[in-house]
C-alpha cells in the first residue's frame, strides 16, 4: 500500500482500534506490568531424557494479552496490521486457551506454549526447539511478542500470516506431530467448554479455520514495549544510562546495526528494530555442505509446497538454506529473517540456530565480520573495529529494550551473560575485527 494511502486511513483506524480496546474486559487487557513470581524461570531450561518432550508451561500473568497503554506503543502501525474483528474478547480468550492446549499435539504432550513460554518472553531458552517425543529440531524458537508486526513469519518467511504460523507446527513431525489439522481439531471438538467458547467467539461449532483464527487473535494482542529505551525516546533523559546512550549512537553509526535492524538504512528506527528482509550473516555455513543441499532441495522439494518446506526447515540439514527453500533464488541461500530486538536479553540463545550463547558472542561475530568463507555472505558484513567498551555499550542498549514484565529476569540474565563474557568469548577475534575485509570466494556452481 502506498504511503499516502496508509496514512489516509489513520483517523478511521485509530478510532476503530480504540473502540475495540475499550470493549476488552480487564482479563484481556493488562494495563500494567504483572508481578513476576520469584520462581520465574531464569537460565537454561532443564535437560531432557531421550524421547522426552519439554514440560508444558502454565498460563499465568505473563501470558495475558497486552494493551496499548505502553510507552512506545506504535498506534498507527498497529491499526494498520490489525483488523478490529480479530480483537473480540471471546476470540482472544479462546486463542489463549488453545495456545496452552496439549491436545493439539499428536500425543497430548506439546502445545504452542512449549516453544513459546511466556516466562521466557515467549521463547524456550534452548538453542533449537524440542518437540513431540523429544525430537530435536533445526531452528531456534523466535518470540511471539510483536509477531503481529512481522511481514513474514518464521526464520525463512515461508508464510505471511499468524494463522498460517499457527497451523504449520501442529502437523510438523518434530513439533506438535498431529497427523493433520483436522485430527487436532477432532481431539477438542467433543469438549463442552470448547464447544461453548467457539460458539461465543464465532457463532458456530469447533472447526479448523476458527481455531487458527483464535490463536492468531491472541497472538495479535502480544505487543511488548514500555521499555527503559522507550521512555528515553519519549523524552525521559534519565531512563537509560550513559553507556546505553552511547550504544544507541554506535548502533546507528559505527556498529552498523541499523543496516538490518531499522526500516531504512538512513533513518533511525526506535520501534521494531527490523527491516522485514532476509540476510546471510555467515551463521552455520561452515557446518554444512551448502551447495549439495541446495541441489537436493531443487530435486526433492516442490517450490511453494508449504508442508514439505516446513518439514525440511525443521527436521533436516536443508534448514541451513533458509530463505532459499522458499524462493529458490541463489542470492537467498542461507539468508534468514532479521528478528526484532525487543526483550532480546531474555530470549537467547541467539540466531536461527541458537549458536550464540550471549549478546557479547553476537557482537563478537559481527565485530569480526564473520563468514569470510561464505560465498553468499551479505555485502554489509564487514569488520567493525569496535573496542571492548563499545561492545559493552551496544549490549547495554540491547538490554534497555526489555519490557517491564521481564525486568527481573532480564536483569538477572544480563548479569549472567556479563559474567560469562569475562571468562568465555569464543567468537572474539580482535585481529580480524580491526583488519580489512577479506576477499569473499565466488559461489560454487549449483
RODO-2510 file (C-alpha; in nm, 4 decimals, decimal comma):
residues 446
     n   res          X          Y          Z
     1     x     0,0000     0,0000     0,0000
     2     x     0,1317     0,3429    -0,0855
     3     x     0,2414     0,5663     0,1997
     4     x    -0,0300     0,8245     0,1374
     5     x    -0,2966     0,5531     0,1347
     6     x    -0,1532     0,4157     0,4567
     7     x    -0,1950     0,7443     0,6377
     8     x    -0,5306     0,8294     0,4775
     9     x    -0,6899     0,5607     0,6937
    10     x    -0,5188     0,6765     1,0098
    11     x    -0,8063     0,8618     1,1768
    12     x    -1,0657     0,5942     1,0998
    13     x    -0,8458     0,3058     1,2112
    14     x    -0,7388     0,4844     1,5290
    15     x    -1,0984     0,5411     1,6326
    16     x    -1,1952     0,1818     1,5495
    17     x    -0,8949     0,0306     1,7274
    18     x    -0,9525     0,2431     2,0373
    19     x    -1,3178     0,1468     2,0436
    20     x    -1,2329    -0,2222     2,0243
    21     x    -0,9783    -0,1923     2,3046
    22     x    -1,2438    -0,0356     2,5232
    23     x    -1,4525    -0,3475     2,4716
    24     x    -1,1844    -0,5729     2,6150
    25     x    -1,2523    -0,6863     2,9705
    26     x    -0,9827    -0,6342     3,2281
    27     x    -0,8876    -1,0001     3,1951
    28     x    -0,7914    -0,9341     2,8338
    29     x    -0,6118    -0,6024     2,8780
    30     x    -0,3081    -0,5866     3,1024
    31     x    -0,2689    -0,2178     3,1799
    32     x     0,0373    -0,2538     3,3978
    33     x     0,3258    -0,4960     3,4154
    34     x     0,2140    -0,8042     3,6078
    35     x     0,4202    -0,9012     3,9071
    36     x     0,6836    -1,1617     3,8245
    37     x     0,6978    -1,4561     4,0621
    38     x     1,0214    -1,5270     4,2451
    39     x     1,0241    -1,8730     4,0840
    40     x     1,0042    -1,7383     3,7297
    41     x     1,2281    -1,9414     3,5013
    42     x     1,5767    -1,7985     3,4573
    43     x     1,8796    -1,9526     3,2919
    44     x     1,8993    -2,2682     3,0854
    45     x     1,5936    -2,4930     3,0637
    46     x     1,6169    -2,8386     3,2222
    47     x     1,7850    -3,1244     3,0383
    48     x     1,5535    -3,3879     2,8973
    49     x     1,5773    -3,7634     2,8795
    50     x     1,5858    -3,9137     2,5290
    51     x     1,2364    -3,9177     2,3829
    52     x     1,1029    -3,6739     2,6420
    53     x     0,9151    -3,3599     2,5405
    54     x     0,9774    -3,0410     2,7401
    55     x     0,7447    -2,9693     3,0321
    56     x     0,4345    -2,7756     2,9372
    57     x     0,4413    -2,4135     3,0615
    58     x     0,1412    -2,2942     3,2545
    59     x    -0,0612    -1,9877     3,1682
    60     x    -0,0072    -1,7084     3,4195
    61     x     0,0154    -1,3293     3,4399
    62     x     0,2862    -1,3127     3,1743
    63     x     0,0555    -1,4898     2,9275
    64     x    -0,2109    -1,2204     2,9479
    65     x    -0,2785    -1,0007     2,6423
    66     x    -0,1187    -0,6565     2,6458
    67     x    -0,2995    -0,3277     2,5996
    68     x    -0,1974    -0,0210     2,4041
    69     x    -0,1245     0,1610     2,7309
    70     x     0,2520     0,1294     2,6850
    71     x     0,5108     0,3989     2,6243
    72     x     0,6424     0,3459     2,2733
    73     x     0,3343     0,1569     2,1534
    74     x     0,3084     0,2198     1,7742
    75     x    -0,0597     0,3083     1,7487
    76     x    -0,0691     0,3890     1,3774
    77     x     0,1297     0,0825     1,2745
    78     x    -0,0843    -0,1400     1,4963
    79     x    -0,4014    -0,0023     1,3432
    80     x    -0,2591    -0,0861     1,0031
    81     x    -0,1780    -0,4516     1,0797
    82     x    -0,4770    -0,5470     1,2985
    83     x    -0,8313    -0,5968     1,1769
    84     x    -1,0680    -0,4877     1,4560
    85     x    -1,2654    -0,8105     1,4094
    86     x    -0,9702    -1,0100     1,5441
    87     x    -0,9799    -0,8285     1,8777
    88     x    -1,3116    -0,9626     2,0009
    89     x    -1,2614    -1,0645     2,3652
    90     x    -1,4216    -1,4071     2,3208
    91     x    -1,1825    -1,4910     2,0366
    92     x    -0,8801    -1,3718     2,2302
    93     x    -0,9769    -1,5782     2,5354
    94     x    -1,0312    -1,8863     2,3200
    95     x    -0,6981    -1,8345     2,1436
    96     x    -0,5149    -1,8023     2,4736
    97     x    -0,6632    -2,1304     2,5940
    98     x    -0,5712    -2,3040     2,2674
    99     x    -0,2149    -2,1684     2,2902
   100     x    -0,1665    -2,3848     2,6012
   101     x    -0,3676    -2,6852     2,4740
   102     x    -0,1555    -3,0045     2,4523
   103     x    -0,4385    -3,1983     2,2850
   104     x    -0,3488    -3,0195     1,9633
   105     x    -0,0345    -3,2355     1,9516
   106     x    -0,0294    -3,5937     1,8339
   107     x     0,0185    -3,7456     2,1795
   108     x    -0,1123    -3,4714     2,4089
   109     x     0,2280    -3,3584     2,5396
   110     x     0,3121    -3,0453     2,3398
   111     x     0,1389    -2,7092     2,2919
   112     x     0,2271    -2,3797     2,1252
   113     x     0,3498    -2,2624     2,4659
   114     x     0,6057    -2,5449     2,4796
   115     x     0,8316    -2,3500     2,2452
   116     x     0,6856    -2,0079     2,3266
   117     x     0,6878    -1,9865     2,7048
   118     x     0,5525    -1,6554     2,8409
   119     x     0,8020    -1,6775     3,1281
   120     x     1,0843    -1,6608     2,8710
   121     x     0,9288    -1,3782     2,6681
   122     x     0,7533    -1,6391     2,4526
   123     x     1,0702    -1,8258     2,3549
   124     x     1,2047    -2,1506     2,5067
   125     x     1,5639    -2,0845     2,6145
   126     x     1,7035    -2,3698     2,4018
   127     x     1,9421    -2,3403     2,1055
   128     x     1,6880    -2,5267     1,8931
   129     x     1,3411    -2,6341     1,9915
   130     x     1,2445    -2,9796     2,1156
   131     x     0,9001    -3,1121     2,0340
   132     x     0,6895    -3,4276     2,0442
   133     x     0,8725    -3,7434     2,1551
   134     x     1,1733    -3,5274     2,2397
   135     x     1,2535    -3,4718     1,8734
   136     x     1,5182    -3,2030     1,8279
   137     x     1,4563    -2,9502     1,5518
   138     x     1,6961    -2,7392     1,3496
   139     x     1,5897    -2,3883     1,4474
   140     x     1,5693    -2,1609     1,7465
   141     x     1,2182    -2,0629     1,8570
   142     x     1,1614    -1,6909     1,7890
   143     x     0,9487    -1,4932     2,0303
   144     x     0,5795    -1,4432     1,9564
   145     x     0,5939    -1,0977     2,1167
   146     x     0,5386    -0,8327     1,8465
   147     x     0,4949    -1,1038     1,5820
   148     x     0,1831    -0,9177     1,4705
   149     x     0,4145    -0,6628     1,3057
   150     x     0,6114    -0,9195     1,1037
   151     x     0,5701    -0,9004     0,7291
   152     x     0,6895    -1,2615     0,7113
   153     x     0,6650    -1,5382     0,9719
   154     x     0,9286    -1,7995     1,0615
   155     x     1,3013    -1,7577     1,0085
   156     x     1,2710    -1,8208     0,6340
   157     x     0,9487    -1,6231     0,5866
   158     x     0,7627    -1,9185     0,4413
   159     x     0,4241    -1,7753     0,5449
   160     x     0,2881    -1,4253     0,5895
   161     x     0,0030    -1,4571     0,8404
   162     x    -0,0243    -1,5574     1,2031
   163     x    -0,2975    -1,8041     1,1071
   164     x    -0,0522    -1,9878     0,8825
   165     x     0,2127    -1,9621     1,1503
   166     x    -0,0234    -2,1308     1,3957
   167     x    -0,1099    -2,4133     1,1556
   168     x     0,2255    -2,5496     1,0427
   169     x     0,3748    -2,6504     1,3821
   170     x     0,0622    -2,8535     1,4637
   171     x     0,1402    -3,1017     1,1859
   172     x     0,5201    -3,0775     1,1781
   173     x     0,6540    -3,4181     1,2904
   174     x     0,9275    -3,2579     1,5040
   175     x     0,6995    -3,0036     1,6694
   176     x     0,3427    -3,0992     1,7637
   177     x     0,3144    -3,4029     1,5392
   178     x    -0,0570    -3,4234     1,4602
   179     x    -0,1490    -3,6222     1,1511
   180     x    -0,3491    -3,3254     1,0231
   181     x    -0,5142    -3,0070     1,1455
   182     x    -0,8446    -3,1925     1,1292
   183     x    -0,7004    -3,4602     1,3573
   184     x    -0,6059    -3,1942     1,6122
   185     x    -0,9492    -3,0328     1,5888
   186     x    -1,1192    -3,3678     1,6455
   187     x    -0,9462    -3,4074     1,9832
   188     x    -1,1049    -3,0922     2,1238
   189     x    -1,4351    -3,0973     1,9336
   190     x    -1,6142    -3,3083     2,1957
   191     x    -1,5042    -3,0825     2,4833
   192     x    -1,8139    -2,8970     2,6024
   193     x    -1,6134    -2,5967     2,7194
   194     x    -1,4600    -2,5600     2,3742
   195     x    -1,7988    -2,6036     2,2107
   196     x    -1,9312    -2,3172     2,4209
   197     x    -1,6298    -2,0932     2,3606
   198     x    -1,6303    -2,1467     1,9834
   199     x    -1,9991    -2,0641     1,9714
   200     x    -1,9424    -1,7470     2,1754
   201     x    -1,6426    -1,6424     1,9660
   202     x    -1,7571    -1,7352     1,6153
   203     x    -2,1213    -1,8359     1,6329
   204     x    -2,0553    -2,1934     1,5215
   205     x    -1,9038    -2,5185     1,6371
   206     x    -1,5409    -2,6237     1,6690
   207     x    -1,3627    -2,6106     1,3335
   208     x    -1,0164    -2,5701     1,1833
   209     x    -1,0452    -2,2188     1,0425
   210     x    -1,1790    -2,0651     1,3618
   211     x    -0,9262    -2,2496     1,5771
   212     x    -0,6382    -2,0946     1,3832
   213     x    -0,8104    -1,7548     1,3784
   214     x    -0,8476    -1,7619     1,7566
   215     x    -0,4806    -1,8480     1,8161
   216     x    -0,3794    -1,5690     1,5792
   217     x    -0,6157    -1,3251     1,7512
   218     x    -0,4491    -1,3975     2,0844
   219     x    -0,1014    -1,3573     1,9355
   220     x    -0,2025    -1,0189     1,7924
   221     x    -0,2540    -0,8908     2,1476
   222     x     0,1074    -0,9642     2,2447
   223     x     0,2567    -0,6223     2,1759
   224     x     0,5547    -0,5552     2,4015
   225     x     0,7015    -0,2067     2,4504
   226     x     0,7277     0,0292     2,7532
   227     x     1,0989    -0,0436     2,7997
   228     x     1,3511     0,1987     2,9518
   229     x     1,4595     0,2809     2,5970
   230     x     1,1001     0,3712     2,5032
   231     x     1,0846     0,6099     2,7977
   232     x     1,4121     0,7660     2,6838
   233     x     1,2821     0,8165     2,3293
   234     x     0,9646     0,9662     2,4778
   235     x     1,1722     1,2342     2,6490
   236     x     1,2981     1,0943     2,9813
   237     x     1,6723     1,1561     2,9558
   238     x     1,7334     0,9670     3,2802
   239     x     1,5553     0,6484     3,1720
   240     x     1,8761     0,4894     3,0416
   241     x     2,2426     0,5035     3,1352
   242     x     2,5180     0,6981     2,9635
   243     x     2,6544     0,3665     2,8365
   244     x     2,3183     0,2889     2,6768
   245     x     2,3064     0,6322     2,5133
   246     x     2,6493     0,5710     2,3648
   247     x     2,5248     0,2308     2,2490
   248     x     2,2339     0,3937     2,0654
   249     x     2,4759     0,6181     1,8749
   250     x     2,7016     0,3246     1,7933
   251     x     2,4012     0,1179     1,6845
   252     x     2,3210     0,3705     1,4143
   253     x     2,6752     0,4580     1,3029
   254     x     2,9916     0,2607     1,3712
   255     x     2,8326    -0,0713     1,4712
   256     x     2,6142    -0,0635     1,1571
   257     x     2,3300    -0,2469     1,3342
   258     x     2,0758    -0,0167     1,1706
   259     x     2,1534    -0,1607     0,8272
   260     x     1,9332    -0,4566     0,9192
   261     x     1,7605    -0,3512     1,2398
   262     x     1,5790    -0,0484     1,1005
   263     x     1,3261     0,0020     0,8244
   264     x     1,5707     0,2085     0,6162
   265     x     1,9482     0,2445     0,6027
   266     x     1,9452     0,6176     0,6712
   267     x     1,6741     0,6730     0,9323
   268     x     1,6802     0,5644     1,2933
   269     x     1,4021     0,3262     1,3917
   270     x     1,3294     0,3149     1,7662
   271     x     1,0218     0,0931     1,7280
   272     x     1,0558    -0,2551     1,5757
   273     x     1,4319    -0,2801     1,5077
   274     x     1,3921    -0,4882     1,1918
   275     x     1,3851    -0,4343     0,8158
   276     x     1,1389    -0,7060     0,7093
   277     x     1,4161    -0,8569     0,4996
   278     x     1,6476    -1,1575     0,4915
   279     x     2,0259    -1,1671     0,5234
   280     x     2,3094    -1,4169     0,5112
   281     x     2,5317    -1,3248     0,8057
   282     x     2,7602    -1,6275     0,7916
   283     x     2,5885    -1,8388     1,0565
   284     x     2,6041    -2,2172     1,0193
   285     x     2,7636    -2,2071     0,6770
   286     x     3,0808    -2,3906     0,7860
   287     x     2,8971    -2,6850     0,9396
   288     x     2,7119    -2,7777     0,6190
   289     x     2,7856    -2,8536     0,2548
   290     x     2,5509    -2,5885     0,1282
   291     x     2,5776    -2,6291    -0,2484
   292     x     2,4809    -3,0002    -0,2456
   293     x     2,1965    -2,9204    -0,0067
   294     x     2,0671    -2,6561    -0,2465
   295     x     2,0778    -2,9110    -0,5278
   296     x     1,8922    -3,1593    -0,3070
   297     x     1,6241    -2,9013    -0,2324
   298     x     1,5812    -2,8358    -0,6033
   299     x     1,5310    -3,2083    -0,6665
   300     x     1,3167    -3,3044    -0,3690
   301     x     1,1034    -3,0042    -0,2740
   302     x     0,8323    -2,8608    -0,4934
   303     x     0,8630    -2,4834    -0,4851
   304     x     0,5837    -2,3294    -0,2811
   305     x     0,4732    -2,6583    -0,1214
   306     x     0,4491    -2,5369     0,2369
   307     x     0,4261    -2,8694     0,4251
   308     x     0,7402    -3,0010     0,2552
   309     x     0,9300    -2,6757     0,3094
   310     x     0,8186    -2,6658     0,6722
   311     x     0,9314    -3,0229     0,7321
   312     x     1,2683    -2,9644     0,5645
   313     x     1,3258    -2,6440     0,7619
   314     x     1,2683    -2,8091     1,0994
   315     x     1,3734    -3,1708     1,0541
   316     x     1,6599    -3,1805     0,8023
   317     x     2,0017    -3,0381     0,7298
   318     x     1,8413    -2,8395     0,4471
   319     x     1,7351    -2,5981     0,7196
   320     x     2,0628    -2,4097     0,6661
   321     x     1,9376    -2,2981     0,3230
   322     x     1,6992    -2,0537     0,4887
   323     x     1,5066    -1,8308     0,2523
   324     x     1,6288    -2,0317    -0,0474
   325     x     1,3871    -2,3089     0,0497
   326     x     1,1049    -2,0660    -0,0237
   327     x     1,2292    -1,8594    -0,3191
   328     x     1,4872    -2,0841    -0,4906
   329     x     1,6930    -1,7727    -0,5598
   330     x     2,0666    -1,8301    -0,5249
   331     x     2,1009    -1,4888    -0,3595
   332     x     1,8785    -1,6171    -0,0773
   333     x     2,0983    -1,9143     0,0143
   334     x     2,1482    -1,9251     0,3923
   335     x     1,9576    -1,5987     0,4361
   336     x     1,7309    -1,5635     0,7364
   337     x     1,4814    -1,3058     0,8543
   338     x     1,6009    -1,0114     1,0571
   339     x     1,4452    -1,0571     1,4023
   340     x     1,3247    -0,7730     1,6184
   341     x     1,5435    -0,6902     1,9175
   342     x     1,2922    -0,6241     2,1935
   343     x     1,3385    -0,8375     2,5072
   344     x     1,6431    -0,9900     2,3396
   345     x     1,8351    -1,0265     2,6639
   346     x     1,5648    -1,2722     2,7758
   347     x     1,5245    -1,4686     2,4515
   348     x     1,8672    -1,6249     2,3984
   349     x     2,0413    -1,8293     2,2694
   350     x     2,0742    -1,6265     1,9520
   351     x     2,0463    -1,6543     1,5737
   352     x     1,8329    -1,9002     1,3782
   353     x     2,0317    -2,1987     1,5043
   354     x     2,0797    -2,0783     1,8622
   355     x     2,4558    -2,0983     1,8165
   356     x     2,5456    -1,7904     2,0220
   357     x     2,5057    -1,8043     2,3983
   358     x     2,5460    -1,4383     2,4916
   359     x     2,4960    -1,0956     2,3386
   360     x     2,8723    -1,0492     2,3643
   361     x     2,9135    -1,3541     2,1384
   362     x     2,6686    -1,1944     1,8943
   363     x     2,8630    -0,8686     1,8940
   364     x     3,1950    -1,0512     1,8507
   365     x     3,0506    -1,2300     1,5475
   366     x     2,9560    -0,9014     1,3853
   367     x     3,2689    -0,7198     1,5028
   368     x     3,4983    -0,9511     1,3086
   369     x     3,2649    -0,9594     1,0070
   370     x     3,2386    -1,3359     1,0345
   371     x     3,1621    -1,5577     0,7370
   372     x     3,4782    -1,4969     0,5346
   373     x     3,4466    -1,8329     0,3547
   374     x     3,0746    -1,7841     0,2814
   375     x     3,0273    -1,7148    -0,0929
   376     x     2,6777    -1,5774    -0,0329
   377     x     2,7656    -1,3542     0,2640
   378     x     2,5634    -1,0345     0,2892
   379     x     2,7536    -0,7375     0,1458
   380     x     2,7088    -0,5400     0,4686
   381     x     2,9042    -0,7922     0,6748
   382     x     3,2477    -0,6443     0,7392
   383     x     3,4883    -0,5880     1,0305
   384     x     3,3615    -0,3132     1,2627
   385     x     3,6683    -0,2323     1,4765
   386     x     3,4590    -0,1933     1,7910
   387     x     3,6528    -0,1666     2,1159
   388     x     3,5574    -0,3698     2,4204
   389     x     3,3905    -0,0707     2,5831
   390     x     3,1941    -0,0013     2,2651
   391     x     3,0707    -0,3602     2,2562
   392     x     2,9604    -0,3208     2,6187
   393     x     2,7716    -0,0049     2,5229
   394     x     2,5816    -0,1744     2,2395
   395     x     2,4884    -0,4642     2,4666
   396     x     2,3671    -0,2127     2,7251
   397     x     2,1394    -0,0663     2,4581
   398     x     2,0032    -0,4106     2,3742
   399     x     1,9336    -0,4775     2,7419
   400     x     1,7423    -0,1495     2,7660
   401     x     1,4837    -0,2894     2,5225
   402     x     1,3423    -0,5155     2,7938
   403     x     0,9752    -0,4598     2,8737
   404     x     0,8775    -0,4164     3,2404
   405     x     0,7195    -0,7624     3,2658
   406     x     1,0660    -0,9095     3,2180
   407     x     1,2780    -0,6624     3,4154
   408     x     1,3641    -0,9048     3,6942
   409     x     1,4678    -1,1937     3,4734
   410     x     1,6229    -0,9509     3,2235
   411     x     1,8478    -0,8045     3,4907
   412     x     1,9498    -1,1499     3,6077
   413     x     2,0176    -1,2734     3,2551
   414     x     2,2194    -0,9620     3,1705
   415     x     2,4322    -1,0188     3,4818
   416     x     2,4800    -1,3858     3,3905
   417     x     2,5844    -1,3061     3,0349
   418     x     2,8172    -1,0290     3,1519
   419     x     2,9897    -1,2674     3,3937
   420     x     3,0209    -1,5288     3,1176
   421     x     3,1697    -1,2720     2,8803
   422     x     3,4505    -1,2053     3,1267
   423     x     3,5754    -1,5641     3,1117
   424     x     3,4493    -1,7100     2,7828
   425     x     3,4469    -1,5259     2,4495
   426     x     3,4732    -1,7982     2,1827
   427     x     3,3779    -1,5639     1,8986
   428     x     3,6222    -1,2845     1,9780
   429     x     3,8930    -1,2196     1,7185
   430     x     4,0439    -0,8761     1,7700
   431     x     4,2854    -0,9096     1,4788
   432     x     4,0073    -0,9670     1,2296
   433     x     3,7833    -0,7040     1,3901
   434     x     4,0438    -0,4330     1,3271
   435     x     4,1676    -0,5678     0,9945
   436     x     4,0477    -0,5240     0,6366
   437     x     3,7573    -0,7235     0,4991
   438     x     3,8929    -1,0472     0,3458
   439     x     3,8180    -1,1268    -0,0166
   440     x     3,4987    -1,3259    -0,0489
   441     x     3,5179    -1,6515    -0,2511
   442     x     3,2956    -1,6860    -0,5586
   443     x     2,9807    -1,9003    -0,5300
   444     x     3,0246    -2,2600    -0,6480
   445     x     2,8085    -2,3824    -0,9357
   446     x     2,4760    -2,5239    -0,8214
***
